[in-house]
Amino acid sequence: MDDKLAAGAAGAGTATGMNFRWRVLIWLLIGGVINYLDRASLSIAAPRMIHDLGITRTEIGLLGTVFSWTYAVMQLPAGWIIDRFGVKAVYAIGMIWWSVATWLTGVVCSISALILMRVLLAIGEAPCWPTSAKITAAWFPAKERGFATGIWDSSSKWGPALAPALLVALMLAFGWRSLFHVTGGVGIGFAILFLFLYRNPMQSKRLSRQEFAYIEAGGGGHERSLTGSQLKWGSLFKHRSVWGMILGYFCAIWLWNLFLVFLPLYLLDRFHISMAQMGFYASVPWFGGAVGKIIAGWIAAKLVDNGVASAMGAKRAIIACCSIGAAVCAIALPFTNSITTSIVLMTIGLAFIAATIGNAWALAGDIAPPSMVGSVSAIQNFGGYFGGAFSPVAAGFIVDRTGSYSLAFVSGGIIAGCAALFYWFMARQRVEEPAQV
């Protein structure tokens, strides 16, 4: 702390008052948008890929499943690597890796090659969200992490929201392969900027000593590593709270993956709209998700400020309420014949599921010890995507066999609602570091 105060005094001329920490979220927000543009490119290009490459909807679902399984498995080493080697290098290298995989997706011509590209994409993207959670834990006091996480995690909604309009226009002008070339190139450029410009709180010359003291008093200010930690990585799985996060996130991601992979195809198949119309209609629900996530994070901060709940309790309550709301919307969706009503239900449902996911990421910073935020975040993400990986292929199989999305959305809603049970009744206690002897 003394070193930081000295640095703050020396750099007083460049201090930015008490709000510099919020600027750090710009890095995470832009990086997350790029991440999800790369993921969403497949769902936008899917109709043309089905036509040009002769693949089926089940195979499109399989590509989503392969990504999710690989992404899930890679969470476990990614979390350990982040906590061991730090967020800066891991985030930048991961983004360059996944951006190259995205660019190469625009070159391949077979289902086997597409599967390989989705595997490589998943490996590169695995560290992105856990690094963002660890950066948030370092740069923000505990009571603000829900709101801060809601802002950067809204990128997972802005990406799919922007993707249909931007990528459909690009596809209509230059073909579906151009989607992957453009988004891949953008990611490489951004990763290089992050590598050279990002600093943690202790190294930042633009963070004032007053703001650092405020962050530190709230439990942040330091990016702690596994070096010297008394808690073994494997022992995390002995904690009830960690298992509650794993199982709850599985339930949330099941429905999330269903929307991410099949929302554009659902609108095309159910309402027989044109590609141009799909570019607009498929964007609207994701804006709801982005706004809902930010509002939920703001509500969590207010609950703490007003003494209604603790930082952990506020997040758990919002997760429980919003997962139930998402379930209701998903179950109701197949029973409407109006595209307007369908878009409204999708928008509200994505707002609820986005709020659930955002607060789940923020909750990891409350439950994990400071040295293992990356690991606990990644373990939660592992559970979500390993189980949720079944969602796209199951939905694709259901649609190919029945010609209807009804069972896919009803079952997805029921599963999403179960997230409330796991987060409320199991994810209740903080994981503490053993006392040093």
C-alpha positions as CSV (number, residue, x, y, z in Angstrom):
1,M,0.0,0.0,0.0
2,D,2.9,2.4,0.8
3,D,4.4,1.9,-2.6
4,K,1.0,2.7,-4.2
5,L,0.5,5.8,-2.2
6,A,4.0,7.0,-3.2
7,A,3.2,6.3,-6.8
8,G,-0.1,8.0,-6.5
9,A,1.5,11.1,-5.0
10,A,4.2,11.1,-7.7
11,G,1.6,10.8,-10.4
12,A,-0.9,13.3,-9.0
13,G,-0.8,15.4,-12.1
14,T,-2.2,12.5,-14.1
15,A,-4.7,11.2,-11.6
16,T,-8.3,11.1,-12.8
17,G,-10.3,11.6,-9.6
18,M,-12.4,8.7,-8.4
19,N,-13.7,7.3,-11.6
20,F,-10.8,5.8,-13.5
21,R,-11.8,2.2,-12.6
22,W,-14.9,2.6,-14.8
23,R,-12.8,3.3,-17.8
24,V,-11.1,-0.1,-17.5
25,L,-14.4,-1.7,-18.3
26,I,-14.1,-0.3,-21.9
27,W,-11.4,-2.9,-22.5
28,L,-13.5,-5.7,-21.3
29,L,-16.6,-4.5,-23.1
30,I,-15.0,-4.2,-26.5
31,G,-13.1,-7.5,-26.1
32,G,-16.4,-9.2,-25.1
33,V,-18.2,-7.8,-28.1
34,I,-15.5,-9.1,-30.4
35,N,-15.7,-12.5,-28.7
36,Y,-19.4,-12.8,-29.3
37,L,-19.2,-11.5,-32.8
38,D,-16.9,-14.3,-33.5
39,R,-19.2,-16.8,-31.9
40,A,-22.4,-15.4,-33.5
41,S,-20.9,-15.5,-37.0
42,L,-21.8,-19.2,-37.2
43,S,-25.5,-18.6,-36.5
44,I,-25.6,-15.8,-39.1
45,A,-23.7,-17.7,-41.8
46,A,-25.6,-21.0,-41.0
47,P,-28.4,-20.6,-43.7
48,R,-25.8,-20.0,-46.5
49,M,-23.4,-22.7,-45.1
50,I,-26.3,-25.2,-45.1
51,H,-26.9,-24.3,-48.8
52,D,-23.3,-24.1,-50.0
53,L,-21.7,-26.9,-48.0
54,G,-24.7,-29.3,-47.9
55,I,-24.7,-29.6,-44.1
56,T,-27.8,-30.1,-41.9
57,R,-29.3,-28.3,-39.0
58,T,-28.2,-31.2,-36.7
59,E,-24.6,-30.6,-37.9
60,I,-24.9,-26.8,-37.2
61,G,-26.1,-27.8,-33.7
62,L,-23.1,-30.2,-33.5
63,L,-20.7,-27.3,-34.3
64,G,-22.3,-25.4,-31.3
65,T,-21.9,-28.5,-29.1
66,V,-18.3,-29.1,-30.1
67,F,-17.5,-25.5,-29.3
68,S,-19.2,-25.7,-25.9
69,W,-17.6,-29.0,-24.9
70,T,-14.1,-27.8,-25.8
71,Y,-14.8,-24.4,-24.2
72,A,-15.9,-26.2,-21.0
73,V,-13.0,-28.5,-20.7
74,M,-10.5,-25.7,-21.4
75,Q,-12.0,-23.7,-18.6
76,L,-10.2,-25.8,-16.0
77,P,-6.6,-25.2,-17.2
78,A,-7.5,-21.7,-18.3
79,G,-8.5,-20.7,-14.7
80,W,-5.3,-22.1,-13.2
81,I,-3.2,-20.4,-16.0
82,I,-4.9,-17.0,-15.3
83,D,-4.3,-17.2,-11.6
84,R,-0.7,-18.4,-12.1
85,F,0.5,-16.1,-14.9
86,G,-1.7,-13.1,-14.7
87,V,-4.6,-11.7,-16.8
88,K,-2.7,-9.4,-19.3
89,A,-0.7,-12.0,-21.2
90,V,-3.3,-14.7,-21.0
91,Y,-6.1,-12.5,-22.3
92,A,-4.1,-11.1,-25.2
93,I,-2.7,-14.5,-26.3
94,G,-6.1,-16.1,-26.1
95,M,-7.7,-13.4,-28.2
96,I,-5.0,-13.7,-30.9
97,W,-5.5,-17.5,-30.9
98,W,-9.3,-17.4,-31.3
99,S,-9.1,-14.6,-33.9
100,V,-6.8,-16.7,-36.1
101,A,-9.2,-19.6,-35.7
102,T,-12.1,-17.3,-36.7
103,W,-10.3,-16.1,-39.8
104,L,-9.5,-19.7,-40.9
105,T,-13.2,-20.7,-40.6
106,G,-13.8,-18.5,-43.7
107,V,-11.4,-20.7,-45.6
108,V,-12.5,-24.3,-44.9
109,C,-15.0,-26.3,-46.9
110,S,-15.9,-29.5,-45.0
111,I,-17.8,-30.3,-41.8
112,S,-14.6,-31.9,-40.3
113,A,-12.6,-28.8,-40.9
114,L,-15.4,-26.7,-39.4
115,I,-15.3,-28.9,-36.3
116,L,-11.6,-28.3,-36.0
117,M,-12.0,-24.6,-36.3
118,R,-14.7,-24.6,-33.6
119,V,-12.3,-26.5,-31.3
120,L,-9.5,-24.0,-31.9
121,L,-11.9,-21.1,-31.4
122,A,-13.1,-22.6,-28.0
123,I,-9.5,-23.1,-26.8
124,G,-8.7,-19.4,-27.5
125,E,-11.9,-18.0,-26.0
126,A,-11.7,-20.1,-22.8
127,P,-9.7,-17.5,-20.8
128,C,-11.7,-14.4,-21.9
129,W,-14.5,-14.3,-19.3
130,P,-12.5,-15.6,-16.3
131,T,-9.8,-13.0,-17.0
132,S,-12.5,-10.3,-17.1
133,A,-13.9,-11.6,-13.7
134,K,-10.4,-11.4,-12.2
135,I,-9.8,-7.9,-13.6
136,T,-13.1,-6.8,-12.1
137,A,-12.2,-8.3,-8.7
138,A,-8.9,-6.3,-8.8
139,W,-10.3,-3.0,-10.0
140,F,-13.6,-2.8,-8.0
141,P,-14.8,-3.0,-4.4
142,A,-17.1,-6.0,-3.8
143,K,-20.3,-3.9,-3.7
144,E,-19.7,-2.5,-7.2
145,R,-18.7,-5.8,-8.9
146,G,-22.3,-6.8,-9.8
147,F,-22.8,-3.5,-11.7
148,A,-19.3,-3.5,-13.2
149,T,-19.8,-7.1,-14.3
150,G,-23.2,-6.3,-15.8
151,I,-21.5,-3.6,-18.0
152,W,-18.7,-5.7,-19.4
153,D,-20.7,-8.9,-19.6
154,S,-23.4,-7.0,-21.5
155,S,-20.9,-7.4,-24.4
156,S,-22.2,-11.0,-24.7
157,K,-25.5,-9.4,-25.7
158,W,-24.2,-6.4,-27.7
159,G,-22.2,-8.8,-29.8
160,P,-25.2,-10.9,-30.9
161,A,-27.3,-7.7,-31.1
162,L,-24.9,-6.1,-33.5
163,A,-24.0,-9.2,-35.4
164,P,-27.2,-9.7,-37.4
165,A,-27.4,-6.2,-38.9
166,L,-23.6,-5.9,-39.4
167,L,-22.8,-9.4,-40.5
168,V,-25.9,-10.0,-42.7
169,A,-25.0,-6.8,-44.6
170,L,-21.4,-8.0,-44.9
171,M,-22.6,-11.5,-46.0
172,L,-25.0,-10.2,-48.6
173,A,-22.3,-8.0,-50.1
174,F,-19.2,-10.2,-49.9
175,G,-20.4,-13.8,-49.0
176,W,-20.6,-15.7,-45.8
177,R,-16.8,-16.3,-45.6
178,S,-16.2,-12.6,-45.3
179,L,-17.8,-12.6,-41.8
180,F,-15.1,-14.8,-40.4
181,H,-12.3,-12.9,-42.1
182,V,-13.4,-9.4,-40.9
183,T,-14.1,-10.4,-37.3
184,G,-10.9,-12.4,-37.0
185,G,-8.8,-9.5,-38.2
186,V,-10.5,-7.1,-35.8
187,G,-9.7,-9.4,-32.9
188,I,-6.0,-9.6,-33.7
189,G,-5.7,-5.8,-33.8
190,F,-7.5,-5.3,-30.5
191,A,-5.4,-8.0,-28.7
192,I,-2.2,-6.2,-29.6
193,L,-3.5,-2.9,-28.2
194,F,-4.5,-4.6,-25.0
195,L,-1.1,-6.3,-24.6
196,F,0.7,-2.9,-24.8
197,L,-1.7,-0.6,-23.0
198,Y,-3.5,-2.5,-20.1
199,R,-2.2,-2.1,-16.5
200,N,-3.3,-3.6,-13.2
201,P,-4.2,-1.2,-10.4
202,M,-0.8,-1.4,-8.7
203,Q,0.9,-0.5,-12.0
204,S,-1.5,2.1,-13.3
205,K,-0.1,5.6,-13.4
206,R,-3.5,7.1,-14.0
207,L,-5.2,5.7,-10.9
208,S,-5.3,8.2,-8.1
209,R,-4.2,7.2,-4.6
210,Q,-7.7,8.1,-3.3
211,E,-9.4,5.8,-5.7
212,F,-7.0,3.0,-5.1
213,A,-7.6,3.3,-1.3
214,Y,-11.4,3.2,-2.0
215,I,-11.0,0.1,-4.1
216,E,-8.6,-1.6,-1.6
217,A,-11.0,-0.9,1.3
218,G,-13.7,-2.8,-0.6
219,G,-11.6,-5.8,-1.1
220,G,-9.9,-5.0,-4.5
221,G,-6.8,-3.2,-5.6
222,H,-4.6,-6.2,-6.1
223,E,-4.3,-8.9,-8.7
224,R,-3.2,-11.8,-6.5
225,S,-1.7,-15.0,-8.0
226,L,-1.6,-18.6,-6.8
227,T,2.0,-18.2,-5.7
228,G,2.1,-18.6,-1.9
229,S,-1.6,-19.5,-1.7
230,Q,-2.4,-22.0,1.1
231,L,-5.5,-23.3,-0.7
232,K,-5.0,-26.1,-3.2
233,W,-6.8,-25.8,-6.6
234,G,-8.4,-29.3,-6.3
235,S,-9.8,-28.5,-2.9
236,L,-12.3,-26.0,-4.5
237,F,-14.4,-29.0,-5.6
238,K,-15.0,-29.9,-1.9
239,H,-17.1,-26.7,-1.3
240,R,-20.9,-26.8,-1.6
241,S,-20.9,-23.2,-2.9
242,V,-18.7,-24.2,-5.9
243,W,-21.0,-27.1,-6.8
244,G,-24.0,-24.8,-6.5
245,M,-22.3,-22.4,-9.0
246,I,-21.4,-25.3,-11.4
247,L,-25.0,-26.8,-11.4
248,G,-26.7,-23.4,-11.5
249,Y,-24.6,-22.2,-14.4
250,F,-25.3,-25.4,-16.3
251,C,-29.0,-24.6,-16.1
252,A,-28.6,-21.0,-17.3
253,I,-26.2,-21.8,-20.1
254,W,-28.5,-24.5,-21.5
255,L,-31.1,-21.8,-22.4
256,W,-28.4,-19.3,-23.3
257,N,-26.9,-21.7,-25.9
258,L,-30.3,-22.4,-27.3
259,F,-30.9,-18.7,-28.1
260,L,-27.3,-18.1,-29.3
261,V,-27.2,-20.9,-31.9
262,F,-30.9,-21.1,-33.0
263,L,-32.5,-17.7,-32.6
264,P,-32.0,-16.6,-36.3
265,L,-32.9,-20.0,-37.7
266,Y,-36.0,-20.1,-35.4
267,L,-37.3,-16.8,-36.9
268,L,-36.6,-18.0,-40.4
269,D,-38.2,-21.4,-40.0
270,R,-41.2,-20.3,-37.9
271,F,-42.2,-17.1,-39.6
272,H,-40.6,-17.5,-43.1
273,I,-39.0,-14.0,-43.1
274,S,-36.3,-12.9,-45.5
275,M,-32.6,-12.7,-44.7
276,A,-32.8,-8.9,-44.7
277,Q,-35.7,-9.0,-42.2
278,M,-33.8,-11.6,-40.1
279,G,-30.9,-9.1,-39.8
280,F,-33.3,-6.7,-37.9
281,Y,-35.5,-9.1,-36.0
282,A,-32.6,-11.3,-34.7
283,S,-30.9,-8.2,-33.3
284,V,-33.7,-6.9,-31.1
285,P,-33.8,-9.6,-28.3
286,W,-30.1,-9.2,-27.7
287,F,-30.5,-5.5,-26.9
288,G,-32.9,-6.5,-24.3
289,G,-30.3,-8.9,-22.8
290,A,-27.7,-6.1,-22.7
291,V,-30.0,-3.6,-21.0
292,G,-31.4,-6.2,-18.6
293,K,-28.0,-7.2,-17.4
294,I,-26.9,-3.7,-16.7
295,I,-30.1,-2.9,-14.8
296,A,-29.8,-6.0,-12.7
297,G,-26.2,-5.1,-11.8
298,W,-27.4,-1.6,-10.8
299,I,-30.2,-3.1,-8.7
300,A,-27.7,-5.3,-6.9
301,A,-25.5,-2.3,-6.0
302,K,-28.5,-0.4,-4.7
303,L,-29.6,-3.3,-2.5
304,V,-26.2,-3.3,-0.9
305,D,-26.1,0.6,-0.6
306,N,-29.5,0.6,1.1
307,G,-28.6,-2.1,3.5
308,V,-31.2,-4.5,2.2
309,A,-28.8,-7.3,1.5
310,S,-25.1,-8.2,1.5
311,A,-23.1,-8.1,-1.7
312,M,-23.4,-11.8,-2.0
313,G,-27.0,-12.0,-1.0
314,A,-28.1,-9.3,-3.5
315,K,-26.6,-11.2,-6.4
316,R,-28.1,-14.5,-5.3
317,A,-31.6,-13.0,-5.0
318,I,-31.4,-11.5,-8.5
319,I,-30.1,-14.8,-9.9
320,A,-33.0,-16.7,-8.4
321,C,-35.7,-14.2,-9.6
322,C,-34.3,-13.7,-13.0
323,S,-33.8,-17.4,-13.8
324,I,-37.4,-18.1,-13.0
325,G,-38.5,-15.1,-15.3
326,A,-36.4,-16.5,-18.1
327,A,-38.0,-19.9,-17.7
328,V,-41.5,-18.5,-18.0
329,C,-40.6,-16.6,-21.2
330,A,-39.0,-19.6,-22.9
331,I,-41.9,-21.9,-22.0
332,A,-44.4,-19.4,-23.4
333,L,-42.5,-18.8,-26.6
334,P,-43.7,-21.8,-28.7
335,F,-47.4,-21.0,-27.9
336,T,-47.5,-17.6,-29.7
337,N,-48.1,-17.3,-33.5
338,S,-47.2,-13.6,-33.7
339,I,-43.7,-12.6,-34.6
340,T,-44.1,-9.4,-32.6
341,T,-45.1,-11.3,-29.4
342,S,-42.3,-13.8,-30.1
343,I,-39.7,-11.0,-30.3
344,V,-41.1,-9.5,-27.0
345,L,-40.8,-12.8,-25.2
346,M,-37.3,-13.4,-26.5
347,T,-36.3,-9.9,-25.5
348,I,-37.6,-10.2,-22.0
349,G,-36.4,-13.7,-21.7
350,L,-32.9,-12.8,-22.7
351,A,-32.9,-9.8,-20.3
352,F,-33.6,-12.3,-17.5
353,I,-31.1,-14.9,-18.5
354,A,-28.5,-12.3,-19.1
355,A,-29.1,-10.8,-15.6
356,T,-28.7,-14.4,-14.2
357,I,-25.4,-14.9,-16.0
358,G,-24.0,-11.5,-15.2
359,N,-24.6,-11.8,-11.5
360,A,-23.3,-15.4,-11.5
361,W,-19.9,-14.0,-12.8
362,A,-19.9,-11.3,-10.2
363,L,-20.8,-13.8,-7.5
364,A,-17.6,-15.7,-8.3
365,G,-15.6,-12.7,-7.0
366,D,-17.6,-12.8,-3.7
367,I,-17.3,-16.5,-3.1
368,A,-13.7,-17.1,-4.3
369,P,-10.6,-16.1,-2.3
370,P,-8.7,-13.2,-4.1
371,S,-5.9,-15.5,-5.4
372,M,-8.4,-17.9,-7.0
373,V,-11.1,-15.7,-8.6
374,G,-10.0,-16.8,-12.1
375,S,-10.1,-20.5,-11.1
376,V,-13.5,-20.3,-9.4
377,S,-14.9,-18.3,-12.3
378,A,-13.6,-20.8,-14.8
379,I,-14.9,-23.8,-12.8
380,Q,-18.3,-22.3,-12.8
381,N,-18.0,-21.7,-16.6
382,F,-16.8,-25.3,-17.0
383,G,-20.0,-26.6,-15.4
384,G,-22.2,-24.4,-17.5
385,Y,-20.7,-25.1,-20.9
386,F,-19.9,-28.8,-20.3
387,G,-23.6,-29.5,-19.6
388,G,-25.0,-26.7,-21.7
389,A,-23.1,-28.2,-24.7
390,F,-25.9,-30.7,-25.1
391,S,-28.4,-27.9,-25.7
392,P,-27.6,-27.0,-29.4
393,V,-27.3,-30.6,-30.6
394,A,-30.4,-31.6,-28.7
395,A,-32.4,-28.7,-30.1
396,G,-31.1,-29.4,-33.7
397,F,-32.1,-33.1,-33.3
398,I,-35.6,-32.2,-32.0
399,V,-36.2,-29.8,-34.9
400,D,-34.9,-32.2,-37.6
401,R,-37.1,-35.0,-36.2
402,T,-40.3,-33.1,-35.3
403,G,-40.2,-30.0,-37.5
404,S,-40.9,-27.9,-34.4
405,Y,-39.0,-25.9,-31.8
406,S,-41.6,-26.3,-29.1
407,L,-40.1,-29.1,-27.1
408,A,-36.6,-27.5,-27.3
409,F,-37.8,-24.2,-25.8
410,V,-40.1,-25.8,-23.2
411,S,-37.4,-28.1,-21.9
412,G,-34.9,-25.3,-22.0
413,G,-37.1,-23.1,-19.9
414,I,-37.6,-25.8,-17.2
415,I,-33.9,-26.4,-17.0
416,A,-33.2,-22.6,-16.8
417,G,-35.6,-22.3,-13.9
418,C,-33.7,-24.8,-11.9
419,A,-30.8,-22.4,-11.7
420,A,-32.7,-20.5,-9.0
421,L,-32.6,-23.6,-6.7
422,F,-28.9,-24.2,-7.0
423,Y,-27.7,-20.6,-6.6
424,W,-30.1,-19.9,-3.7
425,F,-29.7,-23.1,-1.7
426,M,-26.1,-24.1,-2.4
427,A,-24.0,-21.0,-3.4
428,R,-24.2,-19.4,0.1
429,Q,-20.7,-19.5,1.7
430,R,-17.4,-17.9,0.8
431,V,-14.4,-20.1,0.2
432,E,-11.8,-19.0,2.7
433,E,-8.0,-19.3,2.5
434,P,-6.6,-21.5,5.3
435,A,-4.9,-19.5,8.0
436,Q,-1.2,-19.3,7.6
437,V,0.8,-21.0,10.3
